[in-house]
C-alpha cells in the first residue's frame, strides 16, 4: 500500500442524497477500521492507567456509595435493595452519557485522519458509541454481582423488556450522537453545552429516585402531569424498562417504587420509543451525511 504524503489533504464532497444500502455496504467494507477505532478509543481512555478498564466498573460503585448515603441514609428514600435499583438505571444512563460525550469529540479529535484519508465519517461516532458499549458490558457485570449478592432476580415476562429497551437505547443514543458529532465540527461550544444538557437530563430521568412515585404524583406543570412529562423523555422510558426488567419490584400501591403499569403496557411504550428512535436515527444519519462532505474543510 502506497504511503500517504504528510501534506496531502483529502477534501470530500459526499453525494447530496444518502443511499442507505450502498452506504451500509461501504460501512461493512470498513468494519475492520471501525473495530480498530473502537480498540483505540478504549486504549486511549485508559492509557497509563494502573487500573485500566476497572475504572469503568468503579464508576457505578462510586455513584452507588454517594447516592446510597444521600437517598438511603440522609433522605431515607425507602427503596429496598437500593443498590440494584440504582445500578439498573445507571446502566442505561451511563451508556447514553458516555457515548454522547465521546461522540461530540469524535470527529474533531480525529481531524488528522479526516483531512488525510477518505472513509465513511459515520465510523467515528460509531466507534465512540462502541467504546461506550465496552463500558456498558463491564458495568453490567457490576450489576450482576450486586443482583447475585442480594439474590434479587425477578425471572418472568419482565425480562422481555430488556431487549426492547436495549434497541431503543442504542437507536436513540446513535441518533443524538450523530447530531452532536456533526454540530461540534463547526460549533465547538456544542461539547460544553452538551455537558450542561446532560446534567439537567440526568435529574430529569428517574435514576436515583423512585420512578413509581413520579407515576402517582398529582403535580402538574402548565396543566400537564409530571408523569406524562417524564414519558416524553425517551431516556426516562428506557430507564423504566431497565428498572422493570432488572429490578422488577413494583412495590406497594400506596408508594410504588416502579410505575404500577403492566409489562405489556411498558412493552408497547418501549416499542413506540424504539420506532421513533429509529426514525430519528434515519433523520440524524441524513443530517450527518449531508454535513460530512465539508468536515475536511471545517477542520
N, C-alpha and C positions, 0 to 999 in steps of 0.2 A: 504493500500500500504506500503510495507516494506521500512524502511528508508535506504537511500544510505549512506554507510560509507564515512566519510570525506576524507579518504586516498585512496579511490578506484579510479583508473584511467581506463577509458574505451578506449581502443585503437581499432579503427575500420579500417577495410580494405574493402572498397567497391568492388563489382564485377568489373572486368576490363571494362565491357561494360554497358553503360546506357540503360536500358529498359524503354521506356517512359511511357507506360500505367501502369505497376506495380509501377513505381516511382510516377506518378501522384496520384495513389490510396493511396500511402503512405503519400504523402503531404496532401491529402484531409483528411486522418485519423488524421493528426496532425494539422488540421485547428484551433483548439482551442488554441494550443500552439502558432501558428502564430498570432492569434488575441491578445493573452496576450503579446507577444513580441512587437507588434505594439503599444499597450497601454503603455507598459513600456518605449519604445523609446520616445514617446510623453511626458510622465510624467517626465522622467529624464531630457529631454531637457529643460523643463520649471520649474524644481524643485526649490523651494524657490524663485520663481519669482513673483513679485507683479502683473504684467500684464498678466502673463501666456501666453496662445496661442495668445493673442493680439499682441505679438511681431511679429508673422508671418504676421499679417496684416500691421504692421508698417514698415516692411522691404521694400515692394514695394513703400510705400509712401515716405520713405527716399530716395530711388533711384529716385523717381519722382521729389522730391524737388531739388536734386543735378543736375540731367541731364536737368531739365527744365531751371535751371539757366544757365548751360553751353551751351546747344544747342538752347534753345528757346530765351534766352536773350543775352548772350555774343556772341555766334557764329551766332545767328539768323538763325536757320535751316529752318524756314518757313514751319513747319508741322502743319496744322490745328488740333485742339483738340489733341495736343501732349500727353496729359495725357493718353488718350485712346490708342493711338498708342504705347506708351512706355509700358504701363501695359499689353497690349495684347501679346507683345513679351516677357516681363519679366515673364509672367505666365508660359510659356513653359520653359524658361531658368532656372528660379529658381527651378522648379521641378527637372530638369536634374542635376543641380549643387549640390543641397541639397542632392538628392538621392545618387549621386556618392560619395560625401564627407562622408556620413553616411555609405554607402556600404563598403568603403575602410576599415573602422574600425570595421565593424560588427562582424567579426569572432574573431579578436584579443581582442576586448573589452568583448566578451563573452567566453573567454578562459576557465574560471572555468566551465561553462556549457558544453563546447565542450569536455573537458577532463574527465568529470564525467558521462555524460549521452549520450546515443545514440539517435539520431533523424536525419532526413534529414538535412544536413548542409545548403542546399539552403534556408531553412526557415530564416536564419539570414539576408542575404542581401535582401530577400523578405520583411522581417519585416521593415528594414530600408527604403526600397522603399515605403512601405505602410505608414510609418510615414511621409515621404516627400509628399505623396498623401494627407495627412491631411492638411499640409501647403498649398498645391495646391488648395484645396477647399476653405480654408479661404481667400487666395489671390484672388480667383475667385470672392468672394463676394465684395472685394475692387474694382475690375474691374467693376463689375455690377453696383456698386454705382456710379462710375465716368461716365459710359455709360448713366445711367439714368439722372445724373446731367447735362450732356452735350446734352442729347437727341440724342445721337449718336448711333443709332441702324439701321443697314442695314439688312433687312429681305429679303431673297431670296435664290438663289442657293448657294450663298457664304457660308451659314451656313452648307451645306453638307460637306464642307471641314473640319469642326471641328472634327467629329468622326474619319475620316481618319487620321487626324493629331494626335489625341489622341492615336490611335493604334500604329502609327509609333513612337511617343514619348515614350510610355510605353515599347514597344519591344526593341527599341534601348537603352533606359536607363537601362533596366534589363540586356541586353547583356553586356554592358560595366561594369555595376555594378558587375556582377558575375566574370568578369575577374579581376577587381581591388581588389575585396574582397579576391580572392584566391591568387593573387600575394603578397598582403600585409602580408599574414601569414608568408611567407618565406623571403620576402624582405620588411622590414619596411620603406624603403625610398619611397615606392610606394605612400603612402599618401601625402608625401611632394612634390614629383614630380607631383602628380595629381593637387595640388593647383596651381602650375605654369602653367600646361597644361590648366586648366580651365580659368586662366587669359587670356592666348593667345586665347583660344577658344571663350571666350566672345566677344572680339573685332573683331574676325573673323566671328561673327554672327551678322547680321544687326538688333540689338535690339534697340539701342539708336539712330541710324541714319537711314535715309530713304533708305529702301531696293530697291525701284524703281530706285534710282539714280545710284545704282550699276548696275542695268539692262541696263541702257542707256550709261554706261561708255564705252569708246572705249579703255581703257587701257588694257594692257596685261602683263603677266609675263611669260617669256620664250616661247612666242608665243601663250599662252593660255589666252583667255579673262578672265578678273576678274570675270565676272558674271558666267562663266562656272566653275571657281574655287569655287565660292560660292555654286553652285549647287552640287558640290562634297562633301560639308559639310552637313551631314544629319540634323544637328540642324538648319542650315540656311533654309533648305527646310521646316522643321516643323514650324519654326517661320514664314515663308512666309504664310503657311497655317493658323496659328492662326491669323496673321495680316489681311489676306484677309477675314477670317470668322467673326472676331470680330470688326476690324476697318473698313475694307471694302472700303474706299475711295481711289481709284487708283490715282486720281489727274490728272493734265494736262499732255498731251503727251510730252510736251517740258521738263517738270521736274516732272516726276511721283513720287508719294510717295511710292506706291507699284509697283511691277513688272507689266508692262502692258501686261499681258497674260490673256487668258480666264480662267474661273473657271474650265472648262473641262480639259484644259492643266495642270493646277495646281493639279487637282484631279488625273490625270494619274501619274504625278511626285510623288505625295504623296503615291499613291498606290504602285509604284515601291520601294520607300523608306521603306514603311511598309513591303513589301515582303522580301526585302533584310535584314531589321532589324530582321524579324522573323527567317530568315536563320542564321543570326549572333547569335541570341539568342540560337538557337539549338546548334551551334558550341560552344558557350560560356558555355552552360549548360554541354555539354560533357566534356569540359576542367575542369570546376569546379568540376564535379563529379569524374573525374579521380584523381584530387589532394586532394579531401576532405577526402579520406581514410587515409591520412597521417597528417591531421590537428592536431590531438591529440599529435602526436609525435613532430611536428614542434613547437607547442606552449609550 
